[in-house]
Amino acid sequence: MIATPSTTPHTGQDYLQKNPTGTETRSPNQSLLPLTANINSRDNLEIGGCDLKTLVEQFGSPLYILDEITLRTACRQYRDFFQTYYQGESQVIYASKAWSSLAVVAVIATEDLGFDVVSGGELHTTQKALTQMGYSNQEIAQKIYFHGNNKSVAELKQAIEIGCTIIVDNWVELQTIPQLAQNLSQQTIPILIRLTPGIECHTHDYIRTGHLDSKFGFDPNQIEAVFSYIAEQKSLDCRGLHAHIGSQIFERQPHQDLAGVLVEWLKIGQEYGLTLPVLNIGGGLGIRYTEEDDPPSIEEWVKAVSEAVMKACQRCGVPLPKLIAEPGRSLIGSACVTAYTVGSQKEIPELRTYIAVDGGMSDNPRPITYQSAYSVVLGNKMSAQINQTVTIAGKHCESGDILIKDAQLPQTHPGDILVIMGTGAYNYSMASNYNRLPRPAAVLVNNGEANLILRRETYDDLIRQDCLPQKLLS
Ligand SMILES: *Cc1c(COP(=O)(O)O)cnc(C)c1O
């Protein structure tokens, strides 16, 4: 066993940062646990007023637990702070690739956000949810923005029929859309142009270059060719420009720089007779996954972006565009935790202790894909002393299936509940059935009530798409 460094929390309680001013004023992306996290008299972790141990008994394990208040608070903060700090019109759209499902769309839609989708499947999910909620076709069209570097003709037709804005990524698409518009006898198709500014963000630093090696977006050197092509196309209603520079960003400067270059490009477009009333700055604000992570608050990020856009517009003599931001991770990441049940344990003396849980890379592929760090608490013994450094392993046939490498925990026993925090973004949406593990259920919790939003897959779900040709049966 490795000694626990003195800076780390002593018990699970230390992860609950009490805030006397209440949940509404905290920035969800800076909080490890959802805003409603609490410890109850049984020493269990509670989220949304629900005891996690009881939820696991009721809904099974592993389980995604999505806190409605945290998700709604993040939506409101984005929306309200843009209204506070940006003097023009603004719209916040949820990057639904972070977690796309009917209930997630429904919660976010009622907070008056729009949606960024990147595939026909995400478009279908979003449209279905909004239709079931009673939104009109026109309202749905205005809420959805369709991204992607290789949209198929079928996907483009789907988007054109829905009437949403298409964020055009490349020349092939730019030339295909007018043909489709003609075939579908559509007058005009609302589009934005995605550009690849020479700004690249790694997690904790960024670089600015003239060119960027990226599969997304137009090279800014082609911007004049793009504008002059669009100016000739009657079927293209080019509303403005878009860029997205990366994810899990902890600095404000990259987006401030981005605002500057995008506004300069808006000005060039206006020289081609294009009005370009929209500027979409992308997403990318980071969240806290570990004690060491220190992202800016939603308020700080929105303020920095708003001021940079207004300043650039003043400098370039461009009227304030409608400003769009499309956060994914920072809206939903901190609103969810995953509860697992502890199973086997393997102690390699003087080297490492493995504690295995009943999920892993199939429900959270981020550690094996990106070496992402996470934090964990022992959800059924929140005040137990943290006294060991262990490795939390998944149950997949893959040595790399490790959820947390150096986790700080109290003594654990088979049957204990481990709660990994910050699993709302890019967990369920990237989940797989590797090793034929059924994907977990998800519940939405609020005010002591838990509602199922994703049913746990069954073994029969796993063979639902399998076909057994007759000739193999004889
Ligand atoms: C992924 C993505 C986002 C959201 O990024 P986050 O880091 O989750 O905020 C926004 N826009 C585009 C185009 C994206 O691809």
PDBQT file of the ligand as one rigid body, heavy atoms in Angstrom, charges set to zero:
ROOT
HETATM    1  C1  LIG A 501     -17.750  18.335 -29.468  1.00  0.00    +0.000 C 
HETATM    2  C2  LIG A 501     -18.188  19.608 -30.003  1.00  0.00    +0.000 A 
HETATM    3  C3  LIG A 501     -18.715  20.579 -29.163  1.00  0.00    +0.000 A 
HETATM    4  C4  LIG A 501     -18.787  20.433 -27.665  1.00  0.00    +0.000 C 
HETATM    5  O1  LIG A 501     -17.553  20.335 -27.073  1.00  0.00    +0.000 OA
HETATM    6  P1  LIG A 501     -17.444  20.287 -25.470  1.00  0.00    +0.000 P 
HETATM    7  O2  LIG A 501     -15.996  20.237 -25.222  1.00  0.00    +0.000 OA
HETATM    8  O3  LIG A 501     -18.145  19.061 -25.025  1.00  0.00    +0.000 OA
HETATM    9  O4  LIG A 501     -18.066  21.530 -24.953  1.00  0.00    +0.000 OA
HETATM   10  C5  LIG A 501     -19.169  21.738 -29.732  1.00  0.00    +0.000 A 
HETATM   11  N1  LIG A 501     -19.114  21.937 -31.070  1.00  0.00    +0.000 NA
HETATM   12  C6  LIG A 501     -18.611  21.016 -31.906  1.00  0.00    +0.000 A 
HETATM   13  C7  LIG A 501     -18.600  21.284 -33.349  1.00  0.00    +0.000 C 
HETATM   14  C8  LIG A 501     -18.133  19.827 -31.412  1.00  0.00    +0.000 A 
HETATM   15  O5  LIG A 501     -17.635  18.924 -32.252  1.00  0.00    +0.000 OA
ENDROOT
TORSDOF 0
